[in-house]
Amino acid sequence: MRGITENAGVTRFGAAILAYALSFGLTAVSRGGMSVPGAGCAYVALVMLVNPVVNSRFFDVKAAVYIPLLIIGWINIAFLASLTIRWRSGNGRAFRILRTATLLMIPFCWIVFYNEGLYPREGHVLWVAGMVLALFS
């Protein structure tokens, strides 16, 4: 019985990672006639971490707009770091903290969507589902 349970966990984790990877090729957000794939969103979020224009305006009047942009740049990094910690150390305290932090970062995407007038699409839904399933499998 234990082997069946372990295989199911591996299968769920594999499906979660596959969904996470596929989400980067699907449309993640759209506005009007424009649509952006998940890879484009990930690239923009990562660039926001190192872009000096955003960092120089961090304490501007619109800091409430830029803080979510900076936070979403860390989501994929925190997710991959949490999986690495889980793989190396198991379900320890560090993994549980990083898993919680990753999950708490996701709603900041929705703040950015609202501020930018973007609509989440199938890539975003698959991205979130893949992360949640991977973190809890």
N, CA, C and O atoms as CSV, one atom per row, in Angstrom:
chain,resi,resn,atom,element,x,y,z
A,1,MET,N,N,0.824,-1.202,0.000
A,1,MET,CA,C,0.000,0.000,0.000
A,1,MET,C,C,0.866,1.262,0.000
A,1,MET,O,O,0.514,2.266,-0.619
A,2,ARG,N,N,1.997,1.198,0.700
A,2,ARG,CA,C,2.854,2.376,0.767
A,2,ARG,C,C,3.396,2.746,-0.612
A,2,ARG,O,O,3.497,3.931,-0.930
A,3,GLY,N,N,3.742,1.768,-1.426
A,3,GLY,CA,C,4.258,2.017,-2.766
A,3,GLY,C,C,3.254,2.725,-3.657
A,3,GLY,O,O,3.620,3.592,-4.450
A,4,ILE,N,N,1.999,2.357,-3.525
A,4,ILE,CA,C,0.954,2.998,-4.317
A,4,ILE,C,C,0.824,4.459,-3.928
A,4,ILE,O,O,0.683,5.318,-4.798
A,5,THR,N,N,0.870,4.756,-2.641
A,5,THR,CA,C,0.765,6.128,-2.161
A,5,THR,C,C,1.957,6.958,-2.611
A,5,THR,O,O,1.797,8.108,-3.019
A,6,GLU,N,N,3.152,6.381,-2.540
A,6,GLU,CA,C,4.343,7.108,-2.978
A,6,GLU,C,C,4.293,7.385,-4.477
A,6,GLU,O,O,4.655,8.478,-4.912
A,7,ASN,N,N,3.851,6.413,-5.271
A,7,ASN,CA,C,3.742,6.627,-6.718
A,7,ASN,C,C,2.718,7.703,-7.047
A,7,ASN,O,O,2.924,8.483,-7.977
A,8,ALA,N,N,1.630,7.758,-6.308
A,8,ALA,CA,C,0.616,8.786,-6.534
A,8,ALA,C,C,1.193,10.165,-6.230
A,8,ALA,O,O,0.915,11.126,-6.947
A,9,GLY,N,N,1.998,10.266,-5.167
A,9,GLY,CA,C,2.629,11.543,-4.824
A,9,GLY,C,C,3.604,11.995,-5.897
A,9,GLY,O,O,3.656,13.178,-6.233
A,10,VAL,N,N,4.379,11.059,-6.436
A,10,VAL,CA,C,5.317,11.375,-7.509
A,10,VAL,C,C,4.559,11.784,-8.760
A,10,VAL,O,O,4.965,12.718,-9.452
A,11,THR,N,N,3.468,11.100,-9.057
A,11,THR,CA,C,2.661,11.421,-10.227
A,11,THR,C,C,2.044,12.810,-10.097
A,11,THR,O,O,2.047,13.579,-11.058
A,12,ARG,N,N,1.512,13.141,-8.913
A,12,ARG,CA,C,0.940,14.474,-8.696
A,12,ARG,C,C,2.004,15.552,-8.831
A,12,ARG,O,O,1.769,16.594,-9.443
A,13,PHE,N,N,3.183,15.296,-8.254
A,13,PHE,CA,C,4.266,16.276,-8.341
A,13,PHE,C,C,4.708,16.462,-9.794
A,13,PHE,O,O,4.927,17.589,-10.237
A,14,GLY,N,N,4.836,15.372,-10.524
A,14,GLY,CA,C,5.215,15.466,-11.934
A,14,GLY,C,C,4.185,16.229,-12.747
A,14,GLY,O,O,4.539,17.039,-13.604
A,15,ALA,N,N,2.910,15.974,-12.479
A,15,ALA,CA,C,1.845,16.705,-13.178
A,15,ALA,C,C,1.881,18.188,-12.810
A,15,ALA,O,O,1.636,19.048,-13.656
A,16,ALA,N,N,2.184,18.482,-11.554
A,16,ALA,CA,C,2.253,19.875,-11.106
A,16,ALA,C,C,3.396,20.612,-11.796
A,16,ALA,O,O,3.225,21.748,-12.237
A,17,ILE,N,N,4.554,19.977,-11.889
A,17,ILE,CA,C,5.695,20.613,-12.547
A,17,ILE,C,C,5.435,20.765,-14.039
A,17,ILE,O,O,5.829,21.766,-14.637
A,18,LEU,N,N,4.774,19.780,-14.647
A,18,LEU,CA,C,4.414,19.879,-16.059
A,18,LEU,C,C,3.450,21.052,-16.282
A,18,LEU,O,O,3.620,21.827,-17.224
A,19,ALA,N,N,2.449,21.178,-15.421
A,19,ALA,CA,C,1.499,22.292,-15.528
A,19,ALA,C,C,2.218,23.622,-15.349
A,19,ALA,O,O,1.956,24.572,-16.087
A,20,TYR,N,N,3.118,23.697,-14.380
A,20,TYR,CA,C,3.898,24.914,-14.133
A,20,TYR,C,C,4.707,25.280,-15.374
A,20,TYR,O,O,4.723,26.440,-15.786
A,21,ALA,N,N,5.374,24.297,-15.968
A,21,ALA,CA,C,6.193,24.554,-17.152
A,21,ALA,C,C,5.336,24.944,-18.354
A,21,ALA,O,O,5.694,25.860,-19.095
A,22,LEU,N,N,4.214,24.262,-18.555
A,22,LEU,CA,C,3.336,24.577,-19.684
A,22,LEU,C,C,2.718,25.963,-19.569
A,22,LEU,O,O,2.429,26.599,-20.583
A,23,SER,N,N,2.514,26.434,-18.350
A,23,SER,CA,C,1.878,27.740,-18.153
A,23,SER,C,C,2.691,28.878,-18.767
A,23,SER,O,O,2.135,29.921,-19.109
A,24,PHE,N,N,3.999,28.683,-18.909
A,24,PHE,CA,C,4.832,29.728,-19.490
A,24,PHE,C,C,4.619,29.876,-20.998
A,24,PHE,O,O,4.957,30.909,-21.576
A,25,GLY,N,N,4.069,28.864,-21.622
A,25,GLY,CA,C,3.788,28.940,-23.057
A,25,GLY,C,C,2.381,29.393,-23.378
A,25,GLY,O,O,2.097,29.774,-24.513
A,26,LEU,N,N,1.500,29.357,-22.402
A,26,LEU,CA,C,0.110,29.763,-22.619
A,26,LEU,C,C,-0.072,31.252,-22.342
A,26,LEU,O,O,0.770,31.882,-21.702
A,27,THR,N,N,-1.168,31.801,-22.824
A,27,THR,CA,C,-1.485,33.199,-22.551
A,27,THR,C,C,-1.784,33.365,-21.075
A,27,THR,O,O,-2.672,32.706,-20.534
A,28,ALA,N,N,-1.037,34.253,-20.422
A,28,ALA,CA,C,-1.201,34.470,-18.986
A,28,ALA,C,C,-2.124,35.644,-18.692
A,28,ALA,O,O,-2.954,35.571,-17.786
A,29,VAL,N,N,-1.982,36.726,-19.455
A,29,VAL,CA,C,-2.821,37.903,-19.243
A,29,VAL,C,C,-3.195,38.495,-20.596
A,29,VAL,O,O,-2.524,38.272,-21.604
A,30,SER,N,N,-4.281,39.251,-20.587
A,30,SER,CA,C,-4.679,39.946,-21.804
A,30,SER,C,C,-5.329,41.276,-21.441
A,30,SER,O,O,-5.828,41.478,-20.334
A,31,ARG,N,N,-5.300,42.176,-22.430
A,31,ARG,CA,C,-5.963,43.479,-22.299
A,31,ARG,C,C,-6.303,43.935,-23.701
A,31,ARG,O,O,-5.425,44.136,-24.540
A,32,GLY,N,N,-7.579,44.092,-23.935
A,32,GLY,CA,C,-8.005,44.466,-25.273
A,32,GLY,C,C,-7.624,43.387,-26.266
A,32,GLY,O,O,-7.996,42.227,-26.086
A,33,GLY,N,N,-6.899,43.740,-27.300
A,33,GLY,CA,C,-6.447,42.782,-28.293
A,33,GLY,C,C,-5.072,42.212,-27.996
A,33,GLY,O,O,-4.585,41.353,-28.732
A,34,MET,N,N,-4.442,42.678,-26.929
A,34,MET,CA,C,-3.094,42.248,-26.601
A,34,MET,C,C,-3.127,41.073,-25.622
A,34,MET,O,O,-3.902,41.080,-24.665
A,35,SER,N,N,-2.292,40.075,-25.863
A,35,SER,CA,C,-2.156,38.981,-24.905
A,35,SER,C,C,-0.672,38.713,-24.693
A,35,SER,O,O,0.133,38.851,-25.614
A,36,VAL,N,N,-0.319,38.326,-23.465
A,36,VAL,CA,C,1.075,38.093,-23.102
A,36,VAL,C,C,1.202,36.669,-22.576
A,36,VAL,O,O,0.447,36.266,-21.691
A,37,PRO,N,N,2.157,35.899,-23.115
A,37,PRO,CA,C,2.361,34.552,-22.588
A,37,PRO,C,C,3.009,34.588,-21.211
A,37,PRO,O,O,3.558,35.604,-20.786
A,38,GLY,N,N,2.931,33.469,-20.536
A,38,GLY,CA,C,3.489,33.381,-19.191
A,38,GLY,C,C,4.973,33.681,-19.137
A,38,GLY,O,O,5.446,34.286,-18.175
A,39,ALA,N,N,5.719,33.266,-20.160
A,39,ALA,CA,C,7.153,33.544,-20.193
A,39,ALA,C,C,7.413,35.047,-20.250
A,39,ALA,O,O,8.358,35.540,-19.634
A,40,GLY,N,N,6.585,35.765,-20.982
A,40,GLY,CA,C,6.717,37.217,-21.049
A,40,GLY,C,C,6.436,37.871,-19.714
A,40,GLY,O,O,7.134,38.803,-19.315
A,41,CYS,N,N,5.420,37.390,-19.022
A,41,CYS,CA,C,5.101,37.916,-17.700
A,41,CYS,C,C,6.232,37.635,-16.721
A,41,CYS,O,O,6.601,38.500,-15.927
A,42,ALA,N,N,6.781,36.426,-16.778
A,42,ALA,CA,C,7.885,36.067,-15.888
A,42,ALA,C,C,9.107,36.932,-16.167
A,42,ALA,O,O,9.795,37.360,-15.240
A,43,TYR,N,N,9.376,37.188,-17.438
A,43,TYR,CA,C,10.505,38.027,-17.813
A,43,TYR,C,C,10.333,39.449,-17.282
A,43,TYR,O,O,11.252,40.014,-16.690
A,44,VAL,N,N,9.154,40.019,-17.499
A,44,VAL,CA,C,8.895,41.387,-17.027
A,44,VAL,C,C,8.991,41.455,-15.503
A,44,VAL,O,O,9.556,42.403,-14.959
A,45,ALA,N,N,8.444,40.456,-14.816
A,45,ALA,CA,C,8.499,40.449,-13.352
A,45,ALA,C,C,9.939,40.354,-12.857
A,45,ALA,O,O,10.302,40.997,-11.872
A,46,LEU,N,N,10.747,39.566,-13.528
A,46,LEU,CA,C,12.148,39.430,-13.136
A,46,LEU,C,C,12.939,40.696,-13.433
A,46,LEU,O,O,13.807,41.083,-12.651
A,47,VAL,N,N,12.646,41.342,-14.552
A,47,VAL,CA,C,13.331,42.585,-14.898
A,47,VAL,C,C,12.992,43.682,-13.887
A,47,VAL,O,O,13.827,44.541,-13.607
A,48,MET,N,N,11.794,43.662,-13.345
A,48,MET,CA,C,11.397,44.661,-12.354
A,48,MET,C,C,12.278,44.616,-11.100
A,48,MET,O,O,12.404,45.613,-10.390
A,49,LEU,N,N,12.875,43.479,-10.839
A,49,LEU,CA,C,13.762,43.362,-9.671
A,49,LEU,C,C,15.057,44.135,-9.850
A,49,LEU,O,O,15.614,44.655,-8.884
A,50,VAL,N,N,15.535,44.211,-11.078
A,50,VAL,CA,C,16.837,44.827,-11.320
A,50,VAL,C,C,16.765,46.132,-12.095
A,50,VAL,O,O,17.795,46.772,-12.309
A,51,ASN,N,N,15.586,46.539,-12.518
A,51,ASN,CA,C,15.415,47.746,-13.306
A,51,ASN,C,C,15.600,48.979,-12.422
A,51,ASN,O,O,14.824,49.180,-11.488
A,52,PRO,N,N,16.602,49.801,-12.693
A,52,PRO,CA,C,16.836,50.970,-11.843
A,52,PRO,C,C,15.735,52.020,-11.926
A,52,PRO,O,O,15.577,52.815,-11.000
A,53,VAL,N,N,14.963,52.040,-13.026
A,53,VAL,CA,C,13.876,53.022,-13.138
A,53,VAL,C,C,12.823,52.747,-12.074
A,53,VAL,O,O,12.353,53.673,-11.414
A,54,VAL,N,N,12.452,51.498,-11.905
A,54,VAL,CA,C,11.459,51.143,-10.894
A,54,VAL,C,C,12.016,51.391,-9.506
A,54,VAL,O,O,11.327,51.938,-8.645
A,55,ASN,N,N,13.266,50.990,-9.282
A,55,ASN,CA,C,13.853,51.155,-7.954
A,55,ASN,C,C,14.041,52.618,-7.587
A,55,ASN,O,O,13.964,52.958,-6.406
A,56,SER,N,N,14.289,53.505,-8.565
A,56,SER,CA,C,14.448,54.919,-8.253
A,56,SER,C,C,13.106,55.555,-7.907
A,56,SER,O,O,13.064,56.567,-7.207
A,57,ARG,N,N,12.012,54.975,-8.388
A,57,ARG,CA,C,10.684,55.509,-8.078
A,57,ARG,C,C,10.014,54.762,-6.936
A,57,ARG,O,O,8.819,54.934,-6.697
A,58,PHE,N,N,10.769,53.940,-6.236
A,58,PHE,CA,C,10.201,53.110,-5.178
A,58,PHE,C,C,9.513,53.941,-4.098
A,58,PHE,O,O,8.458,53.555,-3.596
A,59,PHE,N,N,10.107,55.081,-3.738
A,59,PHE,CA,C,9.534,55.914,-2.685
A,59,PHE,C,C,8.708,57.065,-3.237
A,59,PHE,O,O,8.454,58.047,-2.540
A,60,ASP,N,N,8.295,56.942,-4.482
A,60,ASP,CA,C,7.445,57.932,-5.113
A,60,ASP,C,C,6.039,57.840,-4.524
A,60,ASP,O,O,5.756,56.972,-3.699
A,61,VAL,N,N,5.180,58.732,-4.952
A,61,VAL,CA,C,3.803,58.757,-4.474
A,61,VAL,C,C,3.096,57.434,-4.771
A,61,VAL,O,O,2.237,57.012,-3.997
A,62,LYS,N,N,3.439,56.783,-5.864
A,62,LYS,CA,C,2.770,55.557,-6.270
A,62,LYS,C,C,3.517,54.305,-5.810
A,62,LYS,O,O,3.577,53.316,-6.541
A,63,ALA,N,N,4.077,54.342,-4.624
A,63,ALA,CA,C,4.799,53.173,-4.107
A,63,ALA,C,C,3.871,51.975,-3.973
A,63,ALA,O,O,4.317,50.832,-4.077
A,64,ALA,N,N,2.581,52.223,-3.742
A,64,ALA,CA,C,1.622,51.119,-3.623
A,64,ALA,C,C,1.462,50.379,-4.946
A,64,ALA,O,O,1.014,49.232,-4.961
A,65,VAL,N,N,1.818,51.011,-6.043
A,65,VAL,CA,C,1.775,50.358,-7.349
A,65,VAL,C,C,3.063,49.572,-7.579
A,65,VAL,O,O,3.025,48.486,-8.156
A,66,TYR,N,N,4.196,50.102,-7.140
A,66,TYR,CA,C,5.483,49.481,-7.435
A,66,TYR,C,C,5.847,48.357,-6.469
A,66,TYR,O,O,6.581,47.444,-6.849
A,67,ILE,N,N,5.365,48.399,-5.259
A,67,ILE,CA,C,5.668,47.330,-4.303
A,67,ILE,C,C,5.138,45.982,-4.799
A,67,ILE,O,O,5.886,45.005,-4.766
A,68,PRO,N,N,3.883,45.882,-5.258
A,68,PRO,CA,C,3.446,44.595,-5.814
A,68,PRO,C,C,4.275,44.142,-7.012
A,68,PRO,O,O,4.504,42.945,-7.183
A,69,LEU,N,N,4.730,45.086,-7.847
A,69,LEU,CA,C,5.581,44.715,-8.979
A,69,LEU,C,C,6.888,44.084,-8.502
A,69,LEU,O,O,7.366,43.116,-9.092
A,70,LEU,N,N,7.456,44.630,-7.442
A,70,LEU,CA,C,8.689,44.071,-6.912
A,70,LEU,C,C,8.458,42.704,-6.269
A,70,LEU,O,O,9.297,41.810,-6.378
A,71,ILE,N,N,7.330,42.553,-5.607
A,71,ILE,CA,C,7.036,41.272,-4.947
A,71,ILE,C,C,6.807,40.162,-5.969
A,71,ILE,O,O,7.281,39.042,-5.781
A,72,ILE,N,N,6.088,40.460,-7.044
A,72,ILE,CA,C,5.812,39.386,-8.002
A,72,ILE,C,C,7.070,38.930,-8.727
A,72,ILE,O,O,7.098,37.831,-9.282
A,73,GLY,N,N,8.103,39.751,-8.733
A,73,GLY,CA,C,9.372,39.330,-9.310
A,73,GLY,C,C,10.031,38.207,-8.536
A,73,GLY,O,O,10.889,37.502,-9.069
A,74,TRP,N,N,9.640,38.034,-7.290
A,74,TRP,CA,C,10.239,37.008,-6.430
A,74,TRP,C,C,9.451,35.710,-6.398
A,74,TRP,O,O,9.937,34.731,-5.834
A,75,ILE,N,N,8.260,35.655,-6.976
A,75,ILE,CA,C,7.409,34.463,-6.831
A,75,ILE,C,C,8.067,33.217,-7.413
A,75,ILE,O,O,8.178,32.204,-6.723
A,76,ASN,N,N,8.499,33.272,-8.655
A,76,ASN,CA,C,9.107,32.083,-9.262
A,76,ASN,C,C,10.395,31.690,-8.549
A,76,ASN,O,O,10.686,30.503,-8.402
A,77,ILE,N,N,11.160,32.673,-8.110
A,77,ILE,CA,C,12.394,32.390,-7.379
A,77,ILE,C,C,12.076,31.706,-6.054
A,77,ILE,O,O,12.714,30.715,-5.699
A,78,ALA,N,N,11.095,32.227,-5.323
A,78,ALA,CA,C,10.717,31.617,-4.043
A,78,ALA,C,C,10.150,30.217,-4.243
A,78,ALA,O,O,10.418,29.319,-3.444
A,79,PHE,N,N,9.370,30.026,-5.301
A,79,PHE,CA,C,8.806,28.708,-5.582
A,79,PHE,C,C,9.908,27.692,-5.861
A,79,PHE,O,O,9.914,26.608,-5.278
A,80,LEU,N,N,10.827,28.030,-6.736
A,80,LEU,CA,C,11.902,27.100,-7.077
A,80,LEU,C,C,12.837,26.870,-5.893
A,80,LEU,O,O,13.348,25.764,-5.711
A,81,ALA,N,N,13.062,27.901,-5.092
A,81,ALA,CA,C,13.887,27.732,-3.892
A,81,ALA,C,C,13.203,26.810,-2.884
A,81,ALA,O,O,13.860,25.982,-2.253
A,82,SER,N,N,11.898,26.951,-2.733
A,82,SER,CA,C,11.191,26.083,-1.786
A,82,SER,C,C,11.224,24.627,-2.241
A,82,SER,O,O,11.374,23.727,-1.415
A,83,LEU,N,N,11.088,24.386,-3.540
A,83,LEU,CA,C,11.184,23.016,-4.041
A,83,LEU,C,C,12.590,22.451,-3.851
A,83,LEU,O,O,12.754,21.269,-3.551
A,84,THR,N,N,13.597,23.296,-4.027
A,84,THR,CA,C,14.978,22.857,-3.812
A,84,THR,C,C,15.213,22.504,-2.351
A,84,THR,O,O,15.844,21.491,-2.047
A,85,ILE,N,N,14.717,23.323,-1.460
A,85,ILE,CA,C,14.864,23.051,-0.027
A,85,ILE,C,C,14.125,21.772,0.342
A,85,ILE,O,O,14.625,20.967,1.127
A,86,ARG,N,N,12.948,21.587,-0.218
A,86,ARG,CA,C,12.187,20.364,0.071
A,86,ARG,C,C,12.922,19.131,-0.436
A,86,ARG,O,O,12.952,18.099,0.235
A,87,TRP,N,N,13.512,19.239,-1.615
A,87,TRP,CA,C,14.237,18.119,-2.203
A,87,TRP,C,C,15.470,17.774,-1.365
A,87,TRP,O,O,15.789,16.599,-1.182
A,88,ARG,N,N,16.163,18.799,-0.855
A,88,ARG,CA,C,17.387,18.564,-0.093
A,88,ARG,C,C,17.126,18.230,1.367
A,88,ARG,O,O,17.823,17.387,1.933
A,89,SER,N,N,16.147,18.863,1.988
A,89,SER,CA,C,15.965,18.747,3.435
A,89,SER,C,C,14.626,18.165,3.862
A,89,SER,O,O,14.424,17.926,5.053
A,90,GLY,N,N,13.719,17.931,2.948
A,90,GLY,CA,C,12.406,17.412,3.318
A,90,GLY,C,C,11.447,18.527,3.707
A,90,GLY,O,O,11.669,19.697,3.392
A,91,ASN,N,N,10.389,18.148,4.389
A,91,ASN,CA,C,9.340,19.101,4.767
A,91,ASN,C,C,9.665,19.799,6.081
A,91,ASN,O,O,8.835,19.823,6.990
A,92,GLY,N,N,10.840,20.355,6.188
A,92,GLY,CA,C,11.265,21.025,7.410
A,92,GLY,C,C,10.676,22.418,7.536
A,92,GLY,O,O,9.839,22.844,6.741
A,93,ARG,N,N,11.136,23.099,8.548
A,93,ARG,CA,C,10.626,24.428,8.866
A,93,ARG,C,C,10.924,25.432,7.748
A,93,ARG,O,O,10.069,26.246,7.400
A,94,ALA,N,N,12.135,25.373,7.188
A,94,ALA,CA,C,12.501,26.313,6.122
A,94,ALA,C,C,11.575,26.150,4.915
A,94,ALA,O,O,11.140,27.138,4.323
A,95,PHE,N,N,11.278,24.906,4.556
A,95,PHE,CA,C,10.363,24.666,3.429
A,95,PHE,C,C,8.985,25.214,3.724
A,95,PHE,O,O,8.387,25.876,2.877
A,96,ARG,N,N,8.472,24.948,4.914
A,96,ARG,CA,C,7.117,25.417,5.247
A,96,ARG,C,C,7.037,26.942,5.240
A,96,ARG,O,O,6.031,27.501,4.804
A,97,ILE,N,N,8.077,27.617,5.713
A,97,ILE,CA,C,8.084,29.085,5.712
A,97,ILE,C,C,8.124,29.615,4.286
A,97,ILE,O,O,7.375,30.527,3.938
A,98,LEU,N,N,8.998,29.044,3.460
A,98,LEU,CA,C,9.114,29.505,2.082
A,98,LEU,C,C,7.871,29.171,1.265
A,98,LEU,O,O,7.479,29.938,0.385
A,99,ARG,N,N,7.252,28.032,1.551
A,99,ARG,CA,C,6.007,27.666,0.871
A,99,ARG,C,C,4.919,28.688,1.207
A,99,ARG,O,O,4.191,29.138,0.321
A,100,THR,N,N,4.810,29.049,2.475
A,100,THR,CA,C,3.813,30.044,2.888
A,100,THR,C,C,4.097,31.395,2.255
A,100,THR,O,O,3.178,32.072,1.794
A,101,ALA,N,N,5.365,31.791,2.231
A,101,ALA,CA,C,5.730,33.078,1.618
A,101,ALA,C,C,5.380,33.087,0.131
A,101,ALA,O,O,4.878,34.084,-0.389
A,102,THR,N,N,5.647,31.976,-0.545
A,102,THR,CA,C,5.318,31.882,-1.971
A,102,THR,C,C,3.822,32.043,-2.198
A,102,THR,O,O,3.393,32.784,-3.082
A,103,LEU,N,N,3.045,31.351,-1.402
A,103,LEU,CA,C,1.588,31.431,-1.557
A,103,LEU,C,C,1.053,32.821,-1.228
A,103,LEU,O,O,0.084,33.272,-1.839
A,104,LEU,N,N,1.677,33.503,-0.269
A,104,LEU,CA,C,1.232,34.851,0.089
A,104,LEU,C,C,1.604,35.894,-0.964
A,104,LEU,O,O,1.028,36.982,-0.996
A,105,MET,N,N,2.565,35.563,-1.822
A,105,MET,CA,C,2.956,36.492,-2.888
A,105,MET,C,C,1.978,36.478,-4.058
A,105,MET,O,O,1.870,37.475,-4.773
A,106,ILE,N,N,1.275,35.392,-4.269
A,106,ILE,CA,C,0.412,35.245,-5.449
A,106,ILE,C,C,-0.655,36.340,-5.554
A,106,ILE,O,O,-0.861,36.854,-6.654
A,107,PRO,N,N,-1.341,36.724,-4.481
A,107,PRO,CA,C,-2.352,37.783,-4.633
A,107,PRO,C,C,-1.797,39.121,-5.108
A,107,PRO,O,O,-2.556,39.954,-5.604
A,108,PHE,N,N,-0.489,39.347,-4.968
A,108,PHE,CA,C,0.083,40.590,-5.475
A,108,PHE,C,C,0.017,40.653,-7.002
A,108,PHE,O,O,0.022,41.741,-7.578
A,109,CYS,N,N,-0.046,39.494,-7.658
A,109,CYS,CA,C,-0.267,39.470,-9.115
A,109,CYS,C,C,-1.603,40.105,-9.444
A,109,CYS,O,O,-1.723,40.866,-10.405
A,110,TRP,N,N,-2.591,39.793,-8.653
A,110,TRP,CA,C,-3.935,40.294,-8.922
A,110,TRP,C,C,-4.017,41.795,-8.698
A,110,TRP,O,O,-4.795,42.478,-9.364
A,111,ILE,N,N,-3.224,42.315,-7.771
A,111,ILE,CA,C,-3.153,43.771,-7.569
A,111,ILE,C,C,-2.561,44.425,-8.816
A,111,ILE,O,O,-3.065,45.444,-9.288
A,112,VAL,N,N,-1.496,43.839,-9.343
A,112,VAL,CA,C,-0.877,44.367,-10.561
A,112,VAL,C,C,-1.851,44.261,-11.734
A,112,VAL,O,O,-1.955,45.188,-12.537
A,113,PHE,N,N,-2.564,43.140,-11.838
A,113,PHE,CA,C,-3.556,42.995,-12.907
A,113,PHE,C,C,-4.584,44.118,-12.827
A,113,PHE,O,O,-4.931,44.724,-13.842
A,114,TYR,N,N,-5.065,44.390,-11.631
A,114,TYR,CA,C,-6.071,45.435,-11.446
A,114,TYR,C,C,-5.502,46.807,-11.827
A,114,TYR,O,O,-6.142,47.568,-12.552
A,115,ASN,N,N,-4.308,47.114,-11.340
A,115,ASN,CA,C,-3.689,48.425,-11.609
A,115,ASN,C,C,-3.384,48.626,-13.085
A,115,ASN,O,O,-3.455,49.750,-13.582
A,116,GLU,N,N,-3.050,47.568,-13.784
A,116,GLU,CA,C,-2.678,47.668,-15.199
A,116,GLU,C,C,-3.839,47.374,-16.147
A,116,GLU,O,O,-3.678,47.473,-17.364
A,117,GLY,N,N,-5.000,47.015,-15.614
A,117,GLY,CA,C,-6.155,46.704,-16.459
A,117,GLY,C,C,-6.001,45.396,-17.211
A,117,GLY,O,O,-6.508,45.261,-18.324
A,118,LEU,N,N,-5.314,44.435,-16.626
A,118,LEU,CA,C,-5.084,43.138,-17.254
A,118,LEU,C,C,-6.087,42.112,-16.759
A,118,LEU,O,O,-6.609,42.225,-15.650
A,119,TYR,N,N,-6.352,41.117,-17.584
A,119,TYR,CA,C,-7.257,40.038,-17.218
A,119,TYR,C,C,-6.492,38.720,-17.187
A,119,TYR,O,O,-5.824,38.368,-18.160
A,120,PRO,N,N,-6.585,37.984,-16.068
A,120,PRO,CA,C,-5.882,36.693,-16.003
A,120,PRO,C,C,-6.501,35.702,-16.974
A,120,PRO,O,O,-7.714,35.674,-17.183
A,121,ARG,N,N,-5.626,34.887,-17.564
A,121,ARG,CA,C,-6.080,33.902,-18.540
A,121,ARG,C,C,-5.632,32.515,-18.124
A,121,ARG,O,O,-5.176,32.317,-16.998
A,122,GLU,N,N,-5.760,31.562,-19.022
A,122,GLU,CA,C,-5.509,30.160,-18.696
A,122,GLU,C,C,-4.074,29.894,-18.233
A,122,GLU,O,O,-3.856,29.028,-17.386
A,123,GLY,N,N,-3.107,30.614,-18.764
A,123,GLY,CA,C,-1.727,30.424,-18.331
A,123,GLY,C,C,-1.529,30.786,-16.872
A,123,GLY,O,O,-0.813,30.093,-16.150
A,124,HIS,N,N,-2.158,31.865,-16.434
A,124,HIS,CA,C,-2.043,32.274,-15.037
A,124,HIS,C,C,-2.699,31.247,-14.122
A,124,HIS,O,O,-2.143,30.885,-13.086
A,125,VAL,N,N,-3.876,30.783,-14.508
A,125,VAL,CA,C,-4.586,29.791,-13.695
A,125,VAL,C,C,-3.772,28.507,-13.587
A,125,VAL,O,O,-3.663,27.932,-12.504
A,126,LEU,N,N,-3.202,28.054,-14.696
A,126,LEU,CA,C,-2.384,26.844,-14.691
A,126,LEU,C,C,-1.105,27.045,-13.885
A,126,LEU,O,O,-0.651,26.122,-13.209
A,127,TRP,N,N,-0.529,28.223,-13.947
A,127,TRP,CA,C,0.678,28.564,-13.190
A,127,TRP,C,C,0.417,28.470,-11.692
A,127,TRP,O,O,1.189,27.850,-10.960
A,128,VAL,N,N,-0.668,29.084,-11.238
A,128,VAL,CA,C,-1.024,29.042,-9.817
A,128,VAL,C,C,-1.356,27.616,-9.390
A,128,VAL,O,O,-0.898,27.159,-8.343
A,129,ALA,N,N,-2.153,26.911,-10.198
A,129,ALA,CA,C,-2.535,25.531,-9.854
A,129,ALA,C,C,-1.311,24.631,-9.787
A,129,ALA,O,O,-1.205,23.803,-8.882
A,130,GLY,N,N,-0.380,24.781,-10.735
A,130,GLY,CA,C,0.830,23.979,-10.725
A,130,GLY,C,C,1.683,24.240,-9.488
A,130,GLY,O,O,2.219,23.305,-8.894
A,131,MET,N,N,1.810,25.505,-9.098
A,131,MET,CA,C,2.586,25.813,-7.899
A,131,MET,C,C,1.938,25.244,-6.641
A,131,MET,O,O,2.611,24.634,-5.811
A,132,VAL,N,N,0.633,25.448,-6.506
A,132,VAL,CA,C,-0.057,24.967,-5.306
A,132,VAL,C,C,0.024,23.448,-5.219
A,132,VAL,O,O,0.301,22.907,-4.148
A,133,LEU,N,N,-0.212,22.757,-6.321
A,133,LEU,CA,C,-0.136,21.310,-6.322
A,133,LEU,C,C,1.277,20.811,-6.015
A,133,LEU,O,O,1.443,19.845,-5.271
A,134,ALA,N,N,2.287,21.458,-6.578
A,134,ALA,CA,C,3.678,21.062,-6.320
A,134,ALA,C,C,4.069,21.309,-4.862
A,134,ALA,O,O,4.783,20.502,-4.267
A,135,LEU,N,N,3.613,22.397,-4.296
A,135,LEU,CA,C,3.982,22.723,-2.923
A,135,LEU,C,C,3.281,21.835,-1.900
A,135,LEU,O,O,3.769,21.670,-0.782
A,136,PHE,N,N,2.139,21.261,-2.278
A,136,PHE,CA,C,1.395,20.434,-1.335
A,136,PHE,C,C,1.342,18.964,-1.723
A,136,PHE,O,O,0.608,18.201,-1.095
A,137,SER,N,N,2.097,18.534,-2.741
A,137,SER,CA,C,2.069,17.128,-3.123
A,137,SER,C,C,3.038,16.314,-2.278
A,137,SER,O,O,3.149,15.102,-2.461
